[in-house]
Amino acid sequence: MDYFGILVGVTITALALVWLLIPNKIAAGGVSGLAIVFYYLWRWPVAWAMLMLNIPLFLACLWTFGPRFGAKTLFGAAFISIMTQFWDSVIHLSPLTKDPLLAALYGGVIAGIGMGIAFRFRGTTGGTDLAAQLINHFAGIPIGQGLLLCDSAVIILAGLVFRSVELALYAIITLFITSKVLDAVLEGFNYAKAAFIISEYSEEIGRHILSELERGATGLSGRGLYSTTKKEVVLCVISRVEEIKLKELVHRIDPKAFIIITDVHEVLGEGFKN
């Protein structure tokens, strides 16, 4: 199932490349962005350029990190090239739009969905995330910063090769949207709310949360640093639609209660996702 999920993810990512990004010269970082630059410079097929770039990166990671460096990475890196060639040469997919802004927006969305699916099944599409791991190992630069460094270098190179600041700006839009959609796929769309309630009546508030909202609540030990008074902090996780009910419940019991409500992107456990 993991390999099937990775295959579905890289197939969707390849669709974004052939359908939207390659025809509009949007090189939004990564090995795919570098392959797009090579395509317009020397007419190298994007699929095979990605494969040729991924192979040395994979071998370097294998040599550096040893056999634990998974086969799923090799599978994803190989099949994104195969599926890109499939969409381009077998299906002969025509560009969806010639508007670079639309291509940047929807290319980012589709690529983000595909990469998110691949990542959910513990795979990867290869590319700059391999380079970032190597940079992290040898230079000590965090992987997130390494990714940003690699992708920024590719976007700047594309802007210079295509002699267009606008195309570089479109690529930045695609990169941003891809990262946001990828996060949404990984973390889920069912956002919840976590509430921290500080009150003199924490015990009563907790009981009403259990009975009225039918949600669990946890009492955390707290102490006011100014007043030095010990208080119990009630922590509970609720759905978005229950936020108003919680506020009304707390206000009814203690109008002076201090409430902190924050977004939670994923909740695992009883009453939420398994």
N, C-alpha and C positions, 0 to 999 in steps of 0.2 A: 504493500500500500504506500509505503514511503516513496519508492521509486516511481510508482504511478503518479503520485501527487507532484513529485518534482517534474515529471514529464509534462503534466498538465500546466504547471507553472511556467516552464521554459517555453512551451508552445505558445502561451498567451504573450509572453515577453517578446518572442520572435515576431508574433503578429504585429505588435506595436512598432517594432523596428521597420518591418517591410511595408506596412500599411501607412505609416505616418512619419516616422523620424528620418529614415534614409532618404526618401524622395524630397524632403524639405530641408536637407542638410543640417539637421538638428543633432549635434554631437553632444549629448548631455552627459559627458563624463564617461568613465569606465572604459573597458576594452571595446565595447560596442561603439562608443563615441570615437575612439582612436581608429577603429576599423572603417567607420564612415569617412573620416578624414583621408585614409589611405585609398578608399574607393574613388573619391573625387580627385585625388592627386594622381594615382597610377592605375585606376580602374581595377584594382584588386577586388574580387568578390568579397562582400562583407562577411559572409559566413565563414569562408576559409581564412580570412584575415583574423577573425576572432579566435579561431581554432589555433592558428599559428602563434598568436600572442598568449593564449591561455596555456599552451603546452609548457613553455619554459617556466612560467609562473608556477604551474602545478608541480613540475619537477623540482623547482627550487624549494617550494614548501614541503614536498615529500622528503627531500634531503635534509631540510632544517628541522622539521618536526617529527620525522620518522613515520612508521607505518600507521600510527594512530590518525594521521591525516586522512580522512575518510574517502572511501570510494564514491560516496554520494557527490562529492565535489567534482570528481572526474566525470561522473555521469551527467551532472547538470551542465558543466562546461562544454562537454562534447555535444550534448543534445540541443543546446541552444543554437549551436552552429548548424546542426543537421536540420532543425526545424526552420531556421532562417532560410536555408537553401530550399527547403520544401515549399515554403510559402512563396518564395521568389521564382524558382525555376520549374516546379511541378504544377503548382496552382496558378502561377502567373498573376499574382494578386496585384491589382491596380491601386495606385495611391488613393486614399479616401478623400483627401483634400489637398489643395495647393496653397491654402492659407496657412502660413507658418505659425500664426498664433493659435489657430484651432489645432494644428498638428502638435504644437508644444503642450497644449492643455490636455487633449485627449490621449496623446502619446504617453504623457506622464501618468495619466490615470490607468491606462491599460497595462503599461509596463509595471506600475506599482502593484496592481492586482496580481500579475503573473509572478513577480519576484516575491511578493508576500506569500503566495501559495507555496512556492518552492521552499521558502524559508520555514514555513509552518511544518513542512515534512522533513525538516532538518537537512535540507539541501542548500545549494547555492548555485548561482549562475557563473561562478568563477570571476574573472576580471579583477577590478581594482580592490575587491575585498581580500584577494590573495596577496596583492601587492601591499596592502595596508598591514596585513599580518606580518609580512616580512620586515616592513619598516618598523613596526612595533618591536619585533624581536631584536633587530640589529641596532636601531637608533633609539629605542625606548620611547618613541612617540606614540601616544594613545591611538588605538585603532580608529576611533571616530575622527581624530585630527588627520590621521594618515589617509583615510578615505577622502576627506575634504581636500587635502593637498593634491592627491592624484586626480580627482575629478576636476578641480580648478585648473590644473595644468593642461588637461585634455581640452577643456572649454576655451582656455586662452589660446592654445595651439590651433583649434578649429577657427576661432575668430581671426587669427593671423592668416591662416591658409585661405579661408573664404573671403578675407578682406571685408568683413562685415561685423560691426559691433552689434547690430540688431540680431544676427543669428546667435551670437554669444549670449545675448540677453534672453532670447527665446530658450536657449539651452539651459540657462539658470532656472527659468520658470519650470521647465520639464523636470529638472533635477529636484527642485523643491516639492513639486506635486508628487513625484514618484516616491520620495521619502515619506511624505505624509500619508499617502494611500497605503504604502507598505506597512507603516506603523498601524494603521487602522485595521488592515487584514490580520496582522500578527496579534494585536491586542483585542480585536473584536469591536463591533459597533455598538454593543449593548453597554453603554456607559452607565455607571452607577454613581452614587454619591456617598461619601463617608462623612459622618457628622461627629464632631467632638463637642460635648455639652458639659459646661462647668457650671454647677449650681449647688445651692445648699440643699436642694431637694432631689439629689441624683437618684436615690433609691426609689422614690415615687415615680420619677420620670422614667426610669428603667422598667418599672412594672407596667406602666401605661404603654410603653413601646412594645413590650411583649404581648399585651392583651389587645390593644387597639390596632397596631400596625402588623402584629404577628411577625415581628422581626426579632432576631437575637440582639442582645446588647451586652457589652462587656464593661465592667468597672475597672478603671485604671487609677492607681494611686497618684495623687498630685499634691503639690504644695505651692502656695503663692509666695514668690520670692520677696514681694514687698510686705505682705501682711503676715507671712510665715504661717498662715493658716492651712492646715491639711484639708484637702477636698478630694472627693472622688469624681473622676472625669468619666463620663459615659461615652463610650464609642459604639456606634452602630452604622451599618451599611444598609442603604435603602435604594430603591429605584428612583429614577428622576420624577416619576409621577407622585411619589410619596413624600417629596421634599416639603411641599406646602402643608401636608397633614402633620408632618413632624414639627414644623415651626409653630403651627397652631397648638399642638399638644403641649409643647414646652412652654409657650407663652401663657397658656391657661394655668399651668402649675406654678411657673416662676417667671414673671415678666422681666425680671432682672438677670435671667440666665445669660451666660456668655456662650455663643454657638459659633463653631467654625465648620463650614461645609465646603468640601473640596471634591473635585472630580476624581473618579476611580475608573481606570480604563478596562480593568478585568478583575472579576471577583470569582474565586473558585471556592466552592463549599456549599453547604446546605442552603437552599433557597435561591441559589444562583447556578452557575455552571459547575458540572462535576469536574 
